[in-house]
Amino acid sequence: MSDVLYRDPTAPVDARVRDLLSRMTLREKVGQVNQRMYGWDAYRRTSDGGFELTEALYAETDRFEGLGALYGLQRADAWSGVDHGSGPGAADGAALAELVQRHVVGRSRLGIPALFVEEVPHGLMALDGTVLPVNLAIGATWDPDLYERAAAHAAAELRARGGHVALVSALDIVRDPRWGRTEECFGEDPYLAARLTEALVRGMQGAPDDDNVFAADKAPVVLKHFAGQGATVGGRNSAESELGLRELHEIHLPAARAGVRAGAAAVMAAYNEVDGMPCSGNRALLTGLLREDWGFDGLVMADGLAVDRLARITGNKVSAGALALDSGVDLSLWDEGFTHLEEAVERGLVSEKTLDTAVARVLRLKFRLGLFERQDATARPPADGAAISREAARAAVTLLRNEGVLPIGANVSRIAVLGPQAATTAHQLGDYTAPQLPGTGSSVLDALRRLAPPGLEIRHAPGCALTGDGRSGIPEAIAQAAASDLAVLVLGGSSARTPETEFDANGAARKAVSEMTCGEGVDLAGLRLGRAQYALLDAVVATGTPTAVVLIQGRPHLVPDTADALLTAWYPGPWGGEAIAGVLLGLTEPTGRLPVSVPRSAAQLPVHYNHKDTEYGGYVDESAQPRYSFGHGLSYTGFAYGTPRLTGLTVEVDVTNTGQRYGRSVVQVYLRRLLTPTWPRTLELCAFEGVGLAPGECRTVSLTLDPEQLAPSRTVEIRVAASAGEALGARGHSLTAPDETPL
């Protein structure tokens, strides 16, 4: 026990925060709300393989006598320029973090440690970190429990490397898949995103102890991005979001609300504006809604350089910082505006009391992490993450079409594995991914060769590249397909960055280079693949050889139904090739379901299933319905749903496996509002449950509806189906609130 209260680990966290805050100068307070520099600028490799700190770090810690937070100490990618020769890996990441932390504490008059903030978009974005499937693939699993386990693994990796805080995309909802960051979304539906966001918070943070302190292998999560960023006009990154309050609350806020209720430690204010005011300066959003209405008492972080962008409306960066702080931002990210808060307070642009409130939130998180008691890593390295990544990749593979050619049968003796995605793992990883060591993971081709039964001959030809119109390789692909019993054509896109990529100041790609077709800053006007990929598809199908198309992609691309089978794995991670090969060979079942609707053309957008229930018809030259609906996914077996039964707010349905193989169905419950005070949506997902059944097995699935989601309708109709498309034609079961009380 210490005679200084804030140093006493037995004292309540809030008491320690108040005591420390009372001892701080204005300058020291300003330092705590700044996350100014890039972590990779804080160190350099030495000739003996160790690390030394840089003058840049010395200058930054001297500026405010300490450091509030440091971003990306472990980050490695083309933007940071960190690779296996220059950055920390699993063996020395914790030692580097300890070296930096001891320096920060030593430079602070009061011995205040720094928060180490890391990107954990689909696994820890660091050398030797486990890469998980991207969020869109996680959405395709429809399995919150699986994601909770994956998130727990990522948190343990982060803490074992000396990191503290995880930045994770979870709140963006896909409303226009032309947006390059579609891969970072769980899907188009707010309910699905909310359930997965809850799982993320549970897995990352766990249940705090009685003193509200995080366990050694758990990490506070910053939920990105709040709010409405998935609805930017034209699918253009950081563009305006033209959202009414109802659309904002019904579609773009439920995941955030679920995350807050689950106990999320922090949220990140998005780049976009809501009703003319950027989120980082939007007091109605960050204070009125988030804190006052929802009761959120955690940390609000600005997105990279978002505070400085406010100078466009305030006139300068000093007033921009004051606006953001007064609106509810507690911690900046690389901005200059927050470095001038001492001046802003002295000029009366924002009160010191408001600054104290933000500083208290930063300090509270540091105490909850136990940083004042120790400066080294607090968790043991977790077991190899390949197993959980493989499991998630398998669960995400979604079979969209099958005319009897899958799984590959005993009558097939020769397969032609074709296409630009067939023999590579680099394009399976998605954006925000650290460099991988050679040999990590498995391509589709390698996995098929390893897993194929004896006697199954496998041939390969790439045919073309992901982008461009080069067709010189197509004749060889045609020859291989014509001489085979089945052609497996692996197509798609890529978010892989290279050292040649030009980046904006915040790390977004300035323009697409090489084979980039997706990721932050890579938005599309259409949803087409590279031109040569369509030429390859047409040529292979024209041989008459049965063809199965596999899509590895970060958004739904447009692929005609000319092949005999079509499946998508999204960006499944390094071991996605194994997951795909297992499904093709019938070693595992396709269990994924679409988290987004797949349009027939970009001109048809938007095609999300939960649009308003208007009486407008379709287009003269195009169907109004998507090619594949939200929730769609086929199995290698069949399922029959019995008549749903309603008891109060509980829905029961008998599900039977009518086929000859084990399979997993996802029971989806949709509501259709009948009597409601506002114009209703066509359908709204309100519950789901996955059920695995042996051949012939029947099981009763019970799902409980949330009365809050049903409100304020007087009468709703409940529909149970295997997809939104099927639910449109399903018979509904009416549920009416008693005693004239809205549901």
N, C-alpha and C positions, 0 to 999 in steps of 0.2 A: 504494500500500500504506500502511495506517495502522499506527501503533505501538500502537493499541488493537485488540486481536484481533477483537472483534465488529464493528468498522468496516472490517475488511480483507476486501474482496470475493473475494480469492483463497484465503482460509482455508476449510476445510470447514465446512459448515452446522452440524453438531453441535458443533464446537469454538466457533463463534461464539455459539451458543445458551448453552453452558455458561459462557462468559466473561461474557456480558451478564447472565445470571441471577445470577452471583456478585456483581454490582455493585448489585443491586436491593434496595430496602428492602421490608419486608413490605407496606407500603401500596401501593407501586408494583406489586408482584406481584398484589395483589388487583385493581388496576385493569385488568390485562391479561386477566383472565378474565371481565370484565364487558362486556356489550353492552347498555348500559342504555337509551339513548334512541332515539327515532324520528328518522331522518335528516331528515325534512321539518321538524322543529322546530329544526334547526341553522342555517337560513338564511331570508332573506326577500328578495324582489325590491326593488330600489331604483327610484327614479323614472327613472333613466337606462337601465333595462333590465338592469342588472347584479345582483349579489348581495352581501349583507352578512351577516355571522355574527350569531347571536343571543346574548343573555345566557344562555339555557339551555345553549348549547354551552360558553360560557365557564365556567359553573358546573360542568358535567359534567367538563370537562378539568382544572379546578382541583382537583376532589374527589380525584382519584388521580394528579395530576400527569401527565396524559396520557389516553389512551383506548385500551382494548383493541380494540374493534370498534364500528362504527357501522352500524346497520341502515337500509336503505331510503333512502339519500340521493337516489337517482334515482326512487324509487317514486312513481307517480301513479295515483290512483283515487279512488272516492267516500269511502273510509275516511280516507285521508290528506288529502283535500280539495285535492290538487294537481291542477291542470289546465294547459292550454296558456298561460293567462295568468299563472300564478304559479310554475310549476316549470321545471326545466332540460330542454332538448331536446337533440337530437343536436348542435346547433351550440355549446351552452355547457355541456353536462353535464361535460365533462372539465375545463373551467376552474373550475367549482364544486368538483369533487372536489379539484383541486389547491389551491384556496383553503382548504378545510377541512383538508387534510392538512398544509399548511404551518403552520397554526395548532396542530394537535395536536403536531407535532414540536417546535414552539417552546415549548409548554407542558410538554414532557417533559424532565426533567433529563438523561436519557440519550439524548434524541432518538429515541424509539421511535415509529414511525408506527402508524397505525390500520389495521385491516382494514375495507374497505368491503364490506358484505355485501348482496347484492341478490336479490330474487325473480326467478327465471328459470323459471317453471313450464311455459310453452310459448312461449318467447321472452322477451327481456328486458322486464320489467314497468316500462317507462319511456316517457315521451313520445317519439314517433318510433321506438320500438323495433319490431322485426319481430315480429308476432304469428303464431305457428305454430298448427296444429291442436292441440287438447288431447290429453293422453296417451291417452285412450280411442281417439281417432282414430288416433294413432300406432300403438297396438296393432292396429288394424284393417288397417294396411298390411302387417303381418307382414314388415317390411323393415328389419332392423337397419342395413344399409349406408346407406339413405336417412336414417334417424334420426341416424346418426353425422355425416353431413354437415350436417344441420339443427342439431345440438347444437354443432358447430364454429362455425357462423355465429353462434349466440347467444353463445358464449364470446367471439368476436372483438368483437361489439357491446358486450358488458359491459366488456371491457378498454379499448376505444377511448373509453368514457365515463369512465374512471378508476375503474371498479369492480374488485373483486378476486375475490370468492367468490360462487358461484352456488348458491342454494337451489332444488333440483329434486325434486319428488315422483317417486318411482320404485319404492318398496318396498311400497306398499300394494296388496293383492290384493283384488279385488272378490269378496266372499262374500255380500253382501246389497246389491243395487243400489238399495235404498231410501235408502242413505247418500248424502247430498248431494255428497260428495267423490268419488263414483264416477268422474266425469270426469277426476280426477287419476290414476287407475290405468291401467296398461297392459292390464288385463283380469283374468280369473279364474284364469289358469293360471300357476304358478310358473316353468315353463320358458320360456314366452314372455316373461314379465317379466324373467327373468334375462338372456336374450339382448339385450333392449332396454336393460337397465341397463348391461351391458357396453359397448354401442354409445354410450350416453350418456357414460360415463367416458372412452372413447377419444376421442370427439368433443370434449368439453369440455376435457379435460386434456392430450390428446396424450401423447407419450412424453417424459418429463423428460430433460434433458441429463445428461451424466456427473456433474454436481454436484447432480443431483436438483432442478434449478431449472426452473420453468415457463417456456415460451416466452411472448413478449410478447403473443401473441393467444390464449393458453390460460388457463383459469381453474380453480382447484380447485373441485370440486363437493361440496356437502353433500347426501347422499342422504336423502330423507325418505320414510317415517317408520319408525323402528326400535323396536318391531316388533309386528305383529299388529293394526294399527289398522283394516285393512279388514274385520275380523271382529267389530266391536263389536255388542253385542246389539241386535237390532231395527233395525239400520242407523242407530242414533242417534249423532250426532257426539260423540266423546270418552267414550262409554259404556264399560262394562267389556267385556273380551274373554275369554270363557270358553273358553280354549284348553288342551288337554292338550299335553304336550311333543311327542308325535308330530305332531299337527296343526301346531304351531308350526314344527317343523323341516321337515316335508314341504311345507307350503304357503306359510308366511309368511317363511321365512328364506332360501330359495334365491336370490332376487334380491339380497338383501343380501350373501350369501356371494359371489356372482358379482361384485358391485360392489367388494367388498374385494379379491378376487383380481385384478381389473382395475386396482387401484391407487387407488381412490377416496380423496380426501384427507380426507373427513369424513363422518360420518353424524349425523342428528338423532334424538334420543330422542323417541319418540312420546308423546302425551297418555295413551293408554290404559294400563291395568294388565295385567300378566301374572301370573296366579295370586296376585292380591291385592296386588301391589306395582307402583305406577306405574313406567313405564319409566325416567323420569328419576331414580328412586331405587332402581333394580333392579340391584344389584351383580352378581348371577348373570348377568344379561343383558349389561350393559355392560362388565364386567371379566372375569368367568369365561368367558363364551362369546366375546364379540367380541374381547377382547384376548388372553386366555390360550389359548383353543382355536383361534381363527382367526389369531392373530398380527397383528391390526390395530394399527398404530402411529400412526394418524392422529388427528384431532380429533373429539371428541364434543360436539355442541351440543345444548342443551335447546331444546324448542319454546317458543313465546312464553308466558311466565308459568308454565310448568310447574313450575319449581323452587319457586315460592311456593305452589303447590298442595300440596306435600308437607307444609306446616305443618298440614294436616288430620290427619296421623298423627304428626308430631313435636311439635306443640304451639305452635311459633312459627317465624318466618322465619329466625332465626339458625340454629337446628338444622336447618331444612329445607335451607338452603344447604350446611351441613356434610354432610348425608346425600347430597345430590346429588354434591358434589365427591368424597366418599369412594367413591361408587358408580361413578364413572367419567365424570361430566360435566366437560368442560374449559372450556366457554364458555356463559354464560347468555344469555338473550334477554329483556330488559326487566325481569328479576326484581329484587326488592329483596333476596332472600335472599343472593345472591352479594356484594352490597355490604357485608355484615356478616362476611365471611370473616376479616378481621383479628381481630375479636372472637372468632370461632369457634376460630381457632388459639390465641389467648391463653387461652381457657377450656379447651383440650384436647379440643374436640369433633371436631377433625380435625387432622392433623399438618401442619406446614409442609412436610415432605417431599412429602406428597400434593399440596399446593398447587404446589410447585415442578415436579412432574411435569406438571400441567395447564398451567402457565405456559410450560414448555418446549415443549409442543405448539403453543401459540399463537405463540410466537416463531419456532419452526421454520417454520411456514407463512409468516410474514412474510419470513423470509430466502429461502425458496424462491420467493417472488414478486418478489424483488429490491427490496423497498420501502425498504430502508436506503440504496440507491444512488440512487433517484430518487423523486420524489413526484408526478410527472405521469402522464398516460395512457401506456401502453406499447405500444399497438397502433394502427394506422391504421384508420379507419372501414372496415368491409368493404363490399363491393358490395351493391347493393340486395337486401334479403332477400325481396322479393316472389316471386322465381322459386322459391326453395326452399320457401316457404310454399305456393305454388300446386302444386308437385310433390307435396308431402306430402298436401295436400287431395285431389288427384286419386286418389292411391294409397289413400286411406281410404274412398272412396265404395263402399258395399257393397250389391249388388243381392240382395235376399232372396227376392223373388217376381216372376215375369214370365210373364204369360199371353199373350205375343206382341205386347204393345203397345209395347215398347221394343226397340231404339231407335226414335225417332219416324221414321216412314217417309214416302216421297214421297206417299202417299195421304192424308196429314194436311195440310189447308190452313189450319185454324184451331185455335188452342189457347187454352183458358181457364186462366190461371195464377191460382190461388186460394189462400186460407189466410193466417193471420197471420204466417207466416214468409217469404212470397213476396217481399216488397218491402223487406226490412230487412236490414242487415248487423249491427246492434247485437246481435242475439241469436245470431249465428254465432260469437261470440268466446270464450265461456266465462268462468269466474271468474278472478280474478287477472289482469285485463287493464287496461292503461292506456287513458285516453281516446284516441279516434282522431280525426284531423282529418277534417272533412267531405270526402266524396269518396273516402275510403280504402276500397279493396275493391269488391266487387260483390255485389249481391243476386241471387237466382235469376232474378227477373223481368228485371232489367237485363241480365244475362248472356244470357238467352234472346233478348231483343230484339237484342242486338248480334251474337250468333253464329248466329241462325236464318238459313236460306237465303232468298233472295229469294222473295216470294210467300207466305211463311208468316205468317199474321196472328196476332198475340198480343193477347189481351184479359186484363184483370185486374180482380179484385174480392177484397178481403181476407176477406169473409165473417164473421169474428169476431175476437176478441182471443185471446191465448194462454191467459188465465185467465178465470174467471167463466162466466156462462151467458147473456151478452148475444147475442141471435140476430137483431137487427134487420138485419144485413148479409147474412144467409143468402139471402133471396129474390133479391137481385141476383146472388149467386154461382150460384144455381140457373139463372137466366136465361142467364148467360154459359156455363155448362157445357152446357146444353141446346142452345145454338146453335153448339157447337164439335164438332170431330172427336175431341178428346182433352182431358181435364181433368187438369192437373197440380196436385195439392193439397199445399201445403207446410205441414206441421204441426210441432209439437214443443214445446220448452221453452226456458227462458232462465235464465242465471246472471248477467245484467246487474245491477249495483248502480247505484243512483242516489243523489243527495245526500239523499234522504228516507229512505234505508235506516238502520235502527238497528243499531249494531254493538256486539258485546261488546268487552271490553278488548283481546282478541287479534286483532280484525279480522274475526271470524266474524259472519255476519248473526245478529242477535238474533231477528228474525222476518221472514218473507217479506213483501215489499211489492211493489206494482205487479205486474209480470209474472214475478217470480222464482219458479222452480220447482226450482232446482238450485243447487249450489255449497256452500261451507262454511257450515254452520249451517242449511241448507235440506234437511232430511230429510223423506221422505214415508212415510206409513203404507201407502199403496198406490202403484201405478205408473201411474195413469191420467193422461191429458192433461186439460186444462180441459174442462168439460162441453160448452161450445159447440163445441169442436173435433169431438167425436163427432157432435153434431147436424149439423154441416156435412158431415162425411164421409158420414153416412147419406143426407143430402139430395142430395149430388152423385152418389153411386152410384145413387140411385133414378131419376135422369134417364135412365139407360141409356147415357150417354156413357162410353166407355172411360176409366178413371181410373187415374192413377199417383200414388201417395202418396210424398212425400219427407219424411223425418224429420230435423230438425235438433235435436239433443238431447244432454244430458250423461249420460244413463243410458238403458237400454232401457225404453221405455214400452210400454204395452199397446195394440196396434192390431189389430183383427180383420182376417182375410183376406177382406175384402169387396171390396177394390179389385183391379184387374187386375195391378197391379205395385206393389212396395213396395221402397224403398231407403232407407238411412240414411247420413248423412254425419257423424254425431255433431256436435260443434262444430268446423267445418272451418277457422275463421279468416276473416279479412276477404275473402279471395278464394275462399271456399268456393262462392259462387254460380256462379263460372266452372266450378269442378270439377263441380258438379252438372249445370249446363246442358250441359257437354261430354258427360257420360255420357248424359243424356236424348236428345241429338241424335245420338248415335253417333259423335261426333268423337273421343272417347276411350273406352276400354274400362272397364267396372267391374271393378276388381281387388282390392277390399277383401275381407276375411274377418272374421267375427265374432270379437272378442276376449272376448266374454261370451255366455253362453246367454241367449236371450230367453224369459222365462216366458209362460205363458198367463194367469196371474193372480198377484197378490201372495200370495194364500193358498197358492200352490204352492211358494213359496220354502222352502228353497234349491233351485236347479235346476242348479248347476254340474255339469259332466259328470264330474268326477273324484271323485265321492262314493265311499264305501265300497261294496264289492260284496256288499251284503246280498241276501237273498231276499225282502224285503218287496215287496208289490205296490203298485199305484197306489191312487189315491183312488176311492171309489165315484162321486163327482160330478165328477171331473176327472182327466185323464191325468197320469201321473207324468212324462211327457217334456216338454221345453220346446217352445215353438212353433218356434223355430229354434235349432239346436245350435251350440255352440262350434265355430269353424272354418268355418261355413257361409258360402257366398257364390257367387252365380251369375255366369256370363259371357254374352257375346253369341255365344259359340262353344261347342263341346263338347270334352271331353277324355276320353281312354280311358287307363286305367292297365293296364300289363301285370302279369304275375305277379311279385311282388317276389322278389329273389334275395339270399340271405344268405351272405356270405363273412367269417367271423370276426365282427367287430363292424361290418362295412360292409353297408349295405342299398342295393341297386340296384333301380331300377324304370324301365321304359320308359314315357314319357308322350307321347301323340300328340294333336295338335290335329285333331279330327275334323270341324270346322266350316269355315266360309267366311271367317272373320275372324281377325285376330291376337288372341291372348288370353294371359293369364297365369294359370297354375294354381299353387296352393301345395300342394306335396306334404307331407303330414303323417304322421309316423311315431308310432304309439302303441304302448305296451307294456301287456300284460296279464299280471300276475304269476300264475303257476300254482302253483309250490312256493315258499312264502315263510314266514318265521317269524312274521309278523304278518298280521292280516286285511287283504287287499289292497283297493286301489281298483279301480273298474270298468275304467278306462283311465287312462293317464298319457302326455301328450305328451312325447316324448323327442328329436325332431329335426324340422326342417322346412326347406324350401327352395322359393323361388319360381322358376318357370321360365316365360319368355315364348316362345311358339311361333307361327310363321307357319301359315297354313292348310295342313294336311296334314303338317306337320313332326313328326318323332318324335325325341326326345332321351332319352338315358339319364341319369337323375338319381342321383347317388351321395351317400349320407348316412352319416356315421360316428357310431356311438352312443358315449356316454360310459359306460365301465364303472362309474364311481362312481354314476351315476344308476340303473344296473341292480341294484346291490347293495342288500340282501343276499340277493336271491332266488336260489334254486338253478336254477329254470327259468322263463323268461318266454316270452310269445308276442308276436311283432312283427306289427303290423297297419299297412298303408299305405292311406291313404284321403284324401279331400278335405275331411273334417270329422269331428268326434268322433261325430256321429250315424251317418255312413256306416261308421266304424270299428267301431261296435258290431256291425254285421252283416257285416263283412268276414271273410274266412278268415284265420286267424292262421298264423304261421310260427314254430315253436318254436326257441328258442335256449337251450341248456343249458350250464352251466359245466363244464369238463373236470375230471377228477380229484377230483370231489366238493367242489370249491372254490366257494363262493358267488360269483356274478357281482359 
